[in-house]
Amino acid sequence: TVIKAFGATTASDNWNISIGEFAGYPDTVVFHDQRLFLMNRITIWGSRTGSFEDFELGDSADYGIRITLASNNVNDGVWLDSIRELAIGTIGGCFIASNVSDATAIPNIRKQNAYGSAAIQPKKISSYTYFATKNNKKIREIVYNFDLDGYQAVDVTLLSEHILGSGV
């Protein structure tokens, strides 16, 4: 029994997301620790654990998360990635956000380097993550360094800069 006829059976590209005071389109998204993370400019929203359409904030560990990047420079986000922690690529550098699985905890966000990123989703190969720099002329690998207790962005095009030529 047809209760109400569909207006159309074609897909629509006219949609947006409304989370709290934000209504619009996310710049980038990623799944990390059973949450869906969305980013628009410098703000990141994480869904409730295991409920990817629910971003309600609350005082229980499984509620949604809202994070705003604080930096001395303008650092609009261009990508998110799930490595051991939540990796955030911005035009001004890479950040790592740890402690984002528990909505009651305070996230620890640390800038790892000042290599700005291009608005190209990073690529995972095995357990390594690669991203293009903002000038599209270098590829860097995100590597954890135990001596520094942080992540480095190693230039993997150092010995073969001719491969990228005019850019990615």
Buried (B, 14 or more C-beta within 10 A) or exposed (E): EEEEEEEEEEEEEEEEBEBEEBEEEBBBBBEBEBBBBBBBBBBBBBBBBEBBEEBEBEEEEBBBBBBEBEEEEEBBBBBBBBBEBBBBBBBBBBBBBEEBBBBEEEBEBEBBBEBBBBBBBBEEEEEBBBBBBBEBBBBBBBEBEEEEEEBBBBBBBEEEEEEBEEEB
